[in-house]
Amino acid sequence: MTVSRVGSDRVSGNHCKYIIFWGLIREKNIHSVHNKYPALFFKSKHRVALPSHLLLTLTAQSSERQMATPSTLVTARLTAVVPRRAPPRVATPTPPVEPYKNNLNCSLNCSHFQSCSGCSHELNLDRPHVLQDVKKFFQENGVKDFSFHSGKLWEWRCRAKLAVRGTPNEPLVGLYQEGTHNVVDIPLCKAHHPRINAAVDLLKQGIAELNIRPYDEDTGFGELRYVQMAVTTYNTSLPLAERYLQGKVQVSLVWNSRDERSPNSGKLFELSNFLWKNAGPGSSMHLIHSVWANFQTTSTNVIFGHKWRHLEGEREFWEHLGGIDASIDPSSFGQANTQAFNSLLRKLQNYVPKGSSVLDLYSGAGVIGLSVAATRKCRSVKCVEINKESKASFEKSLSRLPKTLECAISWHNTDASLEPLHWLEGSDVVIVDPPRKGLHPSLVDALQKVSLSNKKVATKLESSITRAKNEKRPWILRAREASVQVETGTNLDSDQIWPSTLIYISCGWDSFKEDCRNLVGKNGWHLEKAHAFNFFPGTQRCISVSIMLLPGHNYWASHNNSIHYLQLVPYVLYL
């Protein structure tokens, strides 16, 4: 308990002294306090709604000197959060993972299968082959209630990058054939949102009518290299059930020139106008949300260049994800399966205790960090991302958060692998969403050191706060200048705090297993929960969310499918 103020007050006509303190009064402590100070009574400044079995009533007998009549007795409701103790673990043999049987009702049935590299199998879309290995791995590591969320099996892809090749009369818009640079035209793709296929068909009409030359990799000539199609289902004017199918498409044309002043830019504006005229809001079929141009002239496999220009339609692209409005610029990374991503965010939020300090590494535009800031009432959220293009999207999403949110939020453009301990310090929860290759070795090493114990880390390592003040390296200082920070009235302790919860979002299964082996077990972290999501039906991939805790730091306990957290509640102690 921490004393914060001492004063006096008048209660029921009697003067008495009181102390305001912050603390959690556990059930086992109540009787000892009562026995030591029998003339005291407690009065809560804030009442917290909890189940009746967690509410305790404490009445204190008063001496005649303090309270003259029984009517002056005060009853207080104390927050007694009693963490549910997990039953002792019993070693049980791991049940064998049964092979799946083919389910013809979950077949791809796509005419482009085998020629297109997008999908690797056409049966059992609801159960990717890697799922057997995923389930077995988590069972062997003590996870008893692993879950898999299948989601939408067809028409799930809301973001697609497609190559444009062929001729003006017969353009090919699709993906490379496996192991080659031969583009396979996929007008009837079963994975694409229907609006993407409709926008591709319109684009082909424009290429033919305006005599736009698709890019030729051998000669380096041509005008249109790639196209990115992104569907937004954010439309509050429609009923929720209709928003997905009525989505609008943001079209990004990757043009083979340095900028809009190049000699061939006239055709770029003609194509943009064609798309907007035939599928904009003034047309009979409102399909197009906006049109953007990206300029790329290099001969590498990199799709996008560094220059972007907005040509038609709305500049802002919004999606409602994880309880927040998220802005996703065409230059920012966005999840292709938005419905599965929304399900993942909702599941992840359950494992972030309210009032936590959260570190979001590999954060992109900060959708994950901002969603937990808004839904879990975090004390602070730091988002760290190496791609500077994500800054604009983060700022726009930040502007849509409730103004009453009491959370210190920041976004930092830097590589977290350079000084991982600097970012880990001061956080209760760390969320990592690395690329397919997994965590950087320096970050794995830092998480291993944190798992030793908070005290050991604090004594062995120089304070990062002190180093931050003395920092002189120019690339670090430039990254701090590019950061975005929103301060609140929340006061953070200067004492060192280290994470006790690690939430690992994996899109590369093999790299995750390697990282997990380096972190779990003898190295300190304990794998507590795991869930997987079918982000890419028709492929061998799935996304997993793993919850790792440090021993003795179980700050959450399941109860009736909800989670109750320890809270610091202010009380008044009258003397």
Buried (B, 14 or more C-beta within 10 A) or exposed (E): BEEEEEEEEEBEEBEBEBBBBEBBBBEEBBEEBBEEBEBBBBBBEEEEEBEEEBBBEBEBEBEEEBBEEEEBEBEBBBBBBBEEEEEEEEEEEEEEBEEBEEEEEBBBEBEBBEBBBBBBBBBBBBBBBBBBEBBBBBBEBBBEEBBBBBBBBBBBBBBBBBBBBBBBEEBBBBBBBEEEEEBBBBBEBBBBBBBBBBBBEBBBBBBBEBEBBBBBBEEEEBBBBBBBBBBBBBBEEBEEEEBBEBBBBBBBBBBBBEEBEBEBBEBBBBBBBBBBEBBBEEEEEEBBBBBBBBBBEEEEEEBBBEBBBEBBBBEBBBBBBBBBBBBBBBBBBBBBBBBBBBBBBBBBBBBBBBBBBBBBBBBBBBBBBBBBBBBBBBBBBBBBBBBEBBBBBBBBBBEBBEEEBEBBBBBBBBBBBBBBBBBBBBBBBBBBBBEEEBBBEBBBBBBBBBBBBBEEBBEEBEBBEEEEEEBEEEEBEEBEEEBBEBEEEEEEEEEBBBBBBBBBBBBBBEBBBBBBEBBBEEBBBBBBBBBBBBBBBBBEBBBBBBBBBBEEEBBBBEEEEEBBBBBEBEBBBBE
